[in-house]
Amino acid sequence: MTLDELVGQLSAVYGTGLRSVVLYGSAASGEQVEGKSDQNVLVIVEQLDRMRLQQLAQTSRAWTDAGNPPPLTLTSAEWKRSADIFPMEYSDILERHRVLKGENPFAGIHVEPRDLRLQVEHEAMGKLLRLRAGVMNAGTDTKRQGALLAESLSALMVIFRAVMRLHGEVPPRESHAVAKFVAARAGFDAAPFDRVIALAREGRSLAASDTSETLDGYVSGMEALVAYLDRYSTHAPQG
């Protein structure tokens, strides 16, 4: 299913109750990697009910079968009052989006820095725990280690961009620059992250002999970031 087909199906089901359809994330900013990046869609409607959701069952399955996450669907009221609950997600949507249909839903939407800090610390610690679990599952298998690195990058870059926003910076599109900024602030080596970016987004290979070392640096970098964010939670931002 294409993006245009999705918008058409949403319009047919919700009719005049469809307020906005928004593409967000890498696909909206031109950063997507062909065959690897999915398309994230925000749908805002006036009202939601079970029957309309069920009418979209076939559409939703076709969209997810194409490798995309289900549309993020909220009512107008929910969208306007949830920035404090999902500050990282809202920040990313606000920064990288393209309105496909309907009104611009971003007027008056604001993310408080204190809300963003709380979530980014939570997400970074959660990411570290998942990485450790992945390391256990991969063992010494370098192919599994490489897959763990590549598959983890997208969520990690969302965290890194949020760290930049905590410092009042607008994250650049270039992932290497984002990693360099965060590494400098948190005090870890950016090189392992550069190698994973090259692997996941530039189609470069990672030699089996380098995989374990890269994984070590990747995990230790996340440990340093978690410690940095813990300090950041009780001190004014520096630099």
C-alpha positions as CSV (number, residue, x, y, z in Angstrom):
1,M,0.0,0.0,0.0
2,T,1.3,3.5,-0.9
3,L,1.1,6.6,1.2
4,D,-1.5,8.1,-1.2
5,E,-3.6,5.0,-0.9
6,L,-3.5,5.1,2.8
7,V,-4.6,8.8,2.9
8,G,-7.5,7.9,0.5
9,Q,-8.7,5.1,2.7
10,L,-8.5,7.3,5.8
11,S,-10.5,10.0,4.1
12,A,-13.1,7.5,3.0
13,V,-13.7,6.1,6.5
14,Y,-13.4,9.3,8.6
15,G,-14.9,11.7,6.1
16,T,-15.3,15.2,7.5
17,G,-14.1,14.0,10.9
18,L,-10.6,13.6,9.5
19,R,-8.6,16.6,10.8
20,S,-5.0,15.9,9.7
21,V,-2.8,13.2,8.2
22,V,0.9,13.9,8.8
23,L,4.0,12.0,7.7
24,Y,6.8,12.4,10.3
25,G,10.3,11.1,11.0
26,S,13.0,10.2,8.5
27,A,10.6,9.8,5.5
28,A,9.4,13.4,6.0
29,S,12.9,14.9,6.2
30,G,14.5,13.0,3.4
31,E,16.6,10.8,5.6
32,Q,15.0,7.5,4.9
33,V,17.0,4.5,3.6
34,E,15.4,2.7,0.7
35,G,14.2,-0.7,1.9
36,K,15.1,-0.1,5.5
37,S,13.2,3.0,6.7
38,D,9.5,2.8,7.4
39,Q,6.9,5.6,7.0
40,N,5.4,7.0,10.2
41,V,2.0,8.6,9.9
42,L,0.0,10.6,12.5
43,V,-3.7,10.7,12.1
44,I,-5.8,13.2,14.0
45,V,-9.6,12.8,14.0
46,E,-12.5,14.6,15.7
47,Q,-13.9,11.4,17.2
48,L,-12.9,7.7,17.3
49,D,-15.1,4.7,17.7
50,R,-14.7,1.0,17.4
51,M,-16.7,0.7,14.1
52,R,-14.5,3.1,12.2
53,L,-11.3,1.4,13.5
54,Q,-12.7,-1.9,12.4
55,Q,-13.5,-0.5,8.9
56,L,-9.8,0.2,8.6
57,A,-8.7,-3.3,9.5
58,Q,-7.8,-4.3,5.9
59,T,-6.1,-1.0,5.3
60,S,-4.1,-1.3,8.5
61,R,-3.0,-4.8,7.6
62,A,-1.9,-3.7,4.1
63,W,0.0,-0.8,5.5
64,T,1.9,-2.8,8.1
65,D,2.5,-5.7,5.6
66,A,4.3,-3.0,3.5
67,G,6.7,-2.6,6.5
68,N,5.2,0.4,8.2
69,P,4.0,0.8,11.8
70,P,0.2,1.3,12.2
71,P,-0.9,4.9,11.9
72,L,-0.6,6.8,15.2
73,T,-4.3,7.8,15.7
74,L,-5.5,10.4,18.2
75,T,-8.5,12.6,18.6
76,S,-8.0,16.3,18.4
77,A,-8.4,16.7,22.1
78,E,-5.9,13.9,22.9
79,W,-3.4,15.4,20.5
80,K,-3.6,18.8,22.1
81,R,-3.1,17.6,25.7
82,S,-0.5,14.8,25.3
83,A,2.7,16.7,24.7
84,D,3.7,16.3,28.4
85,I,3.2,12.5,28.2
86,F,5.2,11.9,25.0
87,P,7.6,14.8,24.8
88,M,10.3,12.9,22.8
89,E,7.8,11.8,20.2
90,Y,6.2,15.2,20.0
91,S,9.6,16.9,19.6
92,D,10.5,14.6,16.8
93,I,7.1,15.1,15.0
94,L,7.3,18.9,15.5
95,E,10.7,19.0,13.9
96,R,10.3,16.5,11.0
97,H,6.9,16.4,9.5
98,R,4.9,17.0,6.3
99,V,1.2,17.6,6.4
100,L,-0.4,15.3,3.8
101,K,-4.0,16.2,4.3
102,G,-6.1,18.6,6.4
103,E,-5.2,21.3,8.8
104,N,-1.8,22.0,10.4
105,P,-2.2,20.5,13.8
106,F,1.0,22.1,15.4
107,A,-0.3,25.5,16.4
108,G,0.0,25.9,20.1
109,I,1.8,22.6,20.6
110,H,4.8,23.0,22.9
111,V,7.1,20.6,24.7
112,E,8.4,21.6,28.1
113,P,12.1,20.9,28.7
114,R,11.5,19.3,32.1
115,D,9.1,16.8,30.5
116,L,11.6,16.0,27.7
117,R,14.4,15.5,30.2
118,L,12.4,13.0,32.2
119,Q,11.5,10.9,29.2
120,V,14.9,11.0,27.6
121,E,16.5,9.7,30.8
122,H,13.9,6.9,31.0
123,E,14.3,5.9,27.3
124,A,18.1,5.9,27.5
125,M,18.1,3.6,30.5
126,G,15.5,1.4,28.8
127,K,17.6,1.3,25.6
128,L,20.7,0.3,27.6
129,L,18.8,-2.6,29.3
130,R,17.6,-3.8,25.9
131,L,21.1,-3.7,24.5
132,R,22.4,-5.8,27.3
133,A,19.7,-8.3,26.8
134,G,20.6,-8.3,23.1
135,V,24.2,-8.9,23.8
136,M,23.3,-11.9,25.9
137,N,21.1,-13.3,23.1
138,A,23.8,-12.7,20.4
139,G,26.6,-14.3,22.4
140,T,29.7,-14.5,20.3
141,D,27.9,-14.8,17.0
142,T,29.2,-11.8,15.0
143,K,26.2,-11.9,12.6
144,R,23.8,-11.5,15.4
145,Q,25.9,-8.8,17.0
146,G,25.9,-6.9,13.7
147,A,22.1,-7.3,13.4
148,L,21.7,-6.0,17.0
149,L,23.7,-2.9,16.2
150,A,22.0,-2.1,13.0
151,E,18.4,-2.7,14.3
152,S,19.0,-0.6,17.4
153,L,20.2,2.5,15.7
154,S,16.9,4.1,14.7
155,A,15.6,4.2,18.3
156,L,19.0,5.3,19.6
157,M,19.1,8.3,17.2
158,V,15.7,9.4,18.5
159,I,17.3,9.5,22.0
160,F,20.4,11.3,20.7
161,R,18.2,14.0,19.0
162,A,16.3,14.5,22.2
163,V,19.6,15.1,24.1
164,M,20.5,17.8,21.6
165,R,17.1,19.4,22.2
166,L,17.8,19.4,25.9
167,H,20.8,21.7,25.1
168,G,18.6,24.0,23.0
169,E,20.0,22.7,19.7
170,V,18.1,21.7,16.5
171,P,19.5,18.3,15.5
172,P,20.9,18.2,12.0
173,R,19.8,15.6,9.5
174,E,23.3,14.1,9.4
175,S,23.4,11.3,11.9
176,H,27.2,11.4,12.3
177,A,26.9,15.1,13.5
178,V,24.2,14.1,16.0
179,A,26.4,11.3,17.4
180,K,29.4,13.6,17.6
181,F,27.5,16.2,19.6
182,V,26.1,13.8,22.1
183,A,29.4,11.9,22.5
184,A,31.2,15.2,23.2
185,R,28.6,16.2,25.9
186,A,28.4,12.8,27.6
187,G,32.1,12.0,27.3
188,F,32.3,8.9,25.1
189,D,33.9,7.9,21.9
190,A,31.7,8.5,18.8
191,A,33.6,6.1,16.6
192,P,31.6,3.0,17.3
193,F,28.4,4.9,16.6
194,D,29.8,6.2,13.3
195,R,30.5,2.6,12.3
196,V,27.0,1.6,13.1
197,I,25.5,4.6,11.2
198,A,27.6,3.6,8.2
199,L,26.4,0.0,8.5
200,A,22.7,0.7,9.0
201,R,22.2,3.8,6.9
202,E,25.0,3.9,4.3
203,G,25.1,0.3,3.3
204,R,28.7,-0.3,4.4
205,S,29.8,-3.5,5.8
206,L,31.3,-4.2,9.3
207,A,34.1,-6.6,9.4
208,A,33.5,-9.6,11.7
209,S,36.8,-8.8,13.4
210,D,35.5,-5.3,14.3
211,T,32.0,-6.3,15.4
212,S,32.7,-7.2,19.0
213,E,34.9,-4.2,19.6
214,T,32.2,-1.9,18.0
215,L,29.5,-3.5,20.2
216,D,31.7,-2.9,23.3
217,G,32.1,0.8,22.5
218,Y,28.4,1.1,21.6
219,V,27.2,-0.3,24.9
220,S,29.8,1.6,27.0
221,G,28.8,4.8,25.2
222,M,25.2,4.2,26.2
223,E,26.3,3.6,29.8
224,A,28.1,7.0,29.7
225,L,25.0,8.7,28.3
226,V,22.8,7.2,31.1
227,A,25.2,8.4,33.7
228,Y,25.4,11.9,32.1
229,L,21.6,12.2,32.0
230,D,21.4,11.2,35.6
231,R,23.7,14.0,36.5
232,Y,21.8,16.3,34.1
233,S,18.6,15.7,36.0
234,T,20.0,17.5,39.1
235,H,22.3,20.1,37.6
236,A,21.8,22.9,35.1
237,P,22.8,22.0,31.6
238,Q,26.4,22.7,30.7
239,G,27.7,23.6,27.2
